Amino acid sequence: MVVMPTLSDVASQSRVSIATVSHVLNGTRPVREETRLRVERAVEEVGYRRDRLARALRRNRTDTVGLVVSDPAQPVFAQMIHGVELEAQTAGYTVMLAMSSDDAAQELEAIVKLKEHRVDGIILSESSHMLDRFDEILRGDEIPLVLLDRLASRTLDQVGAETVAPMKALVDHLIDNGCTDIGMIAGDLAVPTLKERFEGYRLALESAGLPVREDRIITGVRTERETWAAMRPVLQGATRAEAYVTASTNLTAGFLRAMRDVGVQAPDDVKLVSFDELPYADFFAPRITSVVQPAVEMGRLAMRLLLRRLNAPDSRPQTTRLRPWIAHRETCGCPPGTPSPFPEFAG
C-alpha cells in the first residue's frame, strides 16, 4: 500500500508548523522568504502533492478559467490565447480552451460545459450572433465574463483594439498614392470587428469624395476557400479594382491564393493592404502592408480584467481598446525602403 505524503510530513521536513506550510501553499498569509523556500524544498523532497479538488471546495474556487474563441488556428487568436496563458500562469490559473467556430449554438454549448467544470470566470471572443444572449448564458450565475477582441455595447469588462481609425489610415494611404477604385473583402459583417473595419473603409472613401460601390465589396465570406472562390473570377476579369483591402488573415490568404491562380501580381497588377498580418509576414515577396494588433497584450489584459473582477466583484466594468500599428511594406505600391506614412500608428 502506497502512503501519500501529508502536510504533517512537509512540516516535519521543513521544521515549521502545519499552519505555516498551509500559508505557503495557499498564499493565505505572508511568510519569510527563507521559510517559504524551506517549505517548497520540503514539498519536493517528500513528494507532497496538493489535492486541488479539496482545496477548490474549501475556497469555492477552482483556479481555472474558460476561454472561448472562434478559431484558435487563426494567427491573431493564437496570439491572444498566448497572452491569456501567460497572465494565467503568473497568477496560478489554468486555462480551459474551447472553440465556437463562430456558431452560436456551439458557443453556448462550450460555455455551458465550462460552467459545468466550475471555472471561476470566462473570457469570450463572441460569435457574430451572441450580442444579445449574455443574460441567457449567465442566468442564475455570478460567474464573471470578460469580452476579448469582439466588443459589445453592453456594460461589461472587455478589451479589444482600435479598428476604425487604422483601417481608414490604410485606405487613405492607397488614395494618397492615386488609387480611386478600391475594393474590400469585408467578410461577415455580423462580426463586430469586421463591421468596424468596413466602417473605416467607408469613412476613407467618403472623406475623399469617392463612391462606396457595392460591386467592389465582398461580404459573407468567412474562410480562405470561400474568399478564393469569390475573388478568382473577379481578379480574372477586366473590371477588377485598382486596389483591395482585406479585413482578416483568412480573407487575405484566400485573396493571395486567387491572385496566384490567375497570375495577378501585387502591386504591379493590383495593390493590396490588409487588417492583421499573416505569420512570418516579412518572408513574403512582395511583403504585405498590414495593420498589426497587439494581440498578446490584449490577451494578457483580458486575463487581468478577469482577475480584477474575481478579486473585486463590485468594481466598475472597464472597456479598453489598445492601439495597433501599421507595418508599411510594398504591396501598397510603395518601393522598398519608403518611410512609413503612419507615424500615428508607429509600433
N, C-alpha and C positions, 0 to 999 in steps of 0.2 A: 504494500500500500504506500503510495506516494503522499508525503505530508507536505502541504504547501506552506511556505514561509508566511509568517504573520507580522503585523505591526509590532508585536512584542519582540520578535526576533530582530527586526530592524532597530528598535530602541536599544536592545541589549548590545547589538553590534556597534552602534554609534555612541553608546554611553549617554543617552538622553532619555527623557520621558516619552511615553507613548503619545502624550498630548503634543509634544514638540514635533515628533515625527508627523503627526496629523497636520499640524500647521504648515510644515514644509511641503507636504504632498498636496495639500488642498489650497494653499495660499490664503489661509484664513487669518493669519497674524504674522507680522514681520518677525524674522529671527536673524541672528547674527550671521554674517556671511560664512564664517568659519564653521558654525553649526550646520548651516544649510549644506555646505559641501560635504561635511562628515556624514550627514544623513543620506545624501544622494549616493555617496560612495558605499554606504552600508546597504542601501537598496540593491545595488548591483552585486555586491558580494554575497548576499544571502539569496538573491534571485527572487525578491518580492515583486509581485505583480498586483496592481490595484484592481479591484472589482469595479469596473466602470459603471455597470448597471446599478449596483448597490449605491455607489456614490451619486449617481444621477437621481435615484429615488430620494436620497436624503436631501439633495439640493434642489430638487424639482427642475433640474437642468440635465441635458444630455451632452452638452458641449459639441453639438453638431448643428450645422445649418444646411438648408437646402438651397440649391442654385439651379434655376431653370432658364435655359436659353433655347433659341430656335434651332441652331445647328452648331455644335461645338467645333465642327471641322472648318467653319469659316474663320479665316485668319484673325479678324478683329475680335470675334467671340473667344477664340483660343487665348488671345492676349488678355481679355477681360477675366477669363477664368483663372489664368495665371496670377493676375493681380489679387483676385479674391483669395486664392490659395495661399499666397504669400502672407497676406494680412491675417488670415485664419490661423495659419501655423504659428505665427508670432504670438497670437492670443490663446493658443492651446485648443483651437477648434478643428473639427474635421468637417470637410465639405462633402455633401452628397449631391452629385450632379445628375440632372435629368434633362432630356431633350424634348421640345414641344413640336418641332418641325413646322412651326407657325400654324398649328392646328389647335383650335380652341378646345376641342374635346380631349385631345392628347395632353394639352397643357393642364386642364382641370384634373385629369386623372393623375398626372405627375404630382400636382400639389396635394391632392388627397393622400397619395401614398407617402409623401414626405411628412405630412401631418400624422399619419399612422405610425411613422417611425419616431415621432415625438421630437422632431427637430426644434431647436429653440427659436428659429426665425427663418425667413425665406427671402432670398434675393431673386428677383424675377425680371427677365427681359421679355416682356409680354408679347403674345402673338397679336396679329392685326385685328383680332375680333374680341379682345378681352377688356377693352376700356371700361365698360360699364358693369363688369361682373365681379368686382372686388368684394362687394358685400356678400354675394352668394358664395364666393370662395372661402371667405373667412368668417362666415356667420357662426356665432356662438363660440368663437375662439378669441383669445387675446394674443395670438401669435403675431409678432412683428413682421412687417413686409417692407422691403426696400426695392424700388424700381431701378433697373440698370439699363442705360442706353436709350430705351424707348420710354419716354416720359409721358405723364398724364396731366390733365388739368386738375385732377383731384389733389387734395392737400395730403401729401404723403412724403415720406423720405425718399428721395430719388436723386440719381446722379447720371448725367449724360454729357454730351459735347455740344458746343455751338455748331450749328449746321447751316443755317440760312446765310449768314454773312460769308463764311468761307466758300460756299457754293457760288454765291453771287460773285465773289472775287475771281473764281476760276473762269466763269463765263465772261466777266468784264475783261479779263486778260485776252481771251480769244477775240473779243470785239475790238480791243485796243490794237490787236495785231491785224485788223482789217476784215475779220470774219463777220458777215452779216446774215449768214444762213447756218444756224447752229441747231442741231437736233439733240434730243436727250433720250437715253434709255433709262426711264424713270422707275420701272419695276412696279411693285404692288403699292399703290398709293394709300391703301388702308393701313400700311405700316407707318407709324408716326414719324420715324426718322426719314423715310423715303418721301413722305409728303412734305416735310420741311425742306429737303434738298430740292424738290421740284419747285417749291416756293422761291428758293434762292435763284434758280434758273429763270423763273418767270420774272422776278424783280429785275434781274440784269437786262433782259431783253426789253422790258417796258421802260426802264430808265434810259436806255439807248434809243428809244423810239422804234424798236424793231417789233415785228408782229410775233405773237406766240401762236405758231402754226400747229394744229392738231396732227397734221400729216407728218410732222417732224418729231413727234413724241410717241415713244413706245412704252405702253403701260401694261400691267397684268402679268408680265414675265417675272419669274422668280428664280429660275435655275440657270445654270450655264447653258444647258441644252436648249431650253426654251428661248433664251436670248440668241443663241446661234441660229435657231430655226427662223426667228423673226427677222434677224439682220442680214442673213445671207442673201435673200433676194433684193433687199434694199441696197446693199453695197454693190451688188452686181448691176443695178440699174443706172441709167444715165442721169437720173434726177436726185441722186443722193445729196445730202447736205455737205457743206464745206468742212464742218467740224461736228464732233459729237462729245457729249459729256455722259459718263456712266455713273450710276448712283451707288454702286456697291461692287465688291470684288468679284462675286459670281457673275454679275452682269458684264463686268469688264472682261472676264475670262471668255464668256460667250461671244462677245464682240470681237476679241482678238482671234478666236477660232474662225469666225465668219470671215474676217479680213484675210486670214491665211488661205482659206479655201477658195476665195475668189481672186486672190492675187493683188489685193489692195495694200498699200504701204502707208504708214504714218511716219512723218507728217506730209510726205510728198503728195499722196493722193487724198488723204483725209486727215484732219487734225483730231487729236484725242486727248481728253483730260478725264480724270476720274475722282470720285469720292471714295476714300480708302484705297490703299495701295496693295498690290499683290506681294506675297512673300518674296524676298530676295529681289526687290524691285530694281536694284542697280545692276542686276545681271541681264536685264532685258536690253535689246538693241532694236530701235531706239528706246530710251527709258521714258516711262510714262509720268507726266506731270500729275501729281495727286495730292488730295487732302489727306493728311495723316492724323488720325485721332490718338490722343494719349490713353490708349485702351487699357494698358496695365494699371495706370494710375486711377482710371475710372473704376476698375475692379477693386483696387485697394480701398478707395474712398467709399464704395458701396458697402464693403465689409465693415469699415469703421463706423458708418452710419448705423448699421445693424447692431454693432456692439454698443454704440451710444444708446440706441433705443432699448436694448436689453437691460442696460445699467440704469437708465433714466427713462422709464416708460412714459412719463408725463412731459417730456421735453417737447419743444415746439418742432414740428416737422420741417425738414430742411431740403430745399431743392438747390442743387449745384450743377452748373454747366462749366466744364473745363474747355479751355481754348485749344483747338487743334492748330497744326501748322501746315503749310503747303510746301511740298517738295517740288521745286521747279526743275524740270528736266527738258527733254527735247520734243516729245510728241505734240506739244502745243505749237510747234513751228519755230521756236527759238533755237538758234545754233548752240552747240555745246559750249559751256563756259559763260553763257549770258548771265549777268547778275539777276538774282531773283527780284521780280516786281512785287513781291508780297511782304514788305517789311513789317506790316502789322500782324502777320501770321508767322513770323520767324520762330523757328524751333528753339 
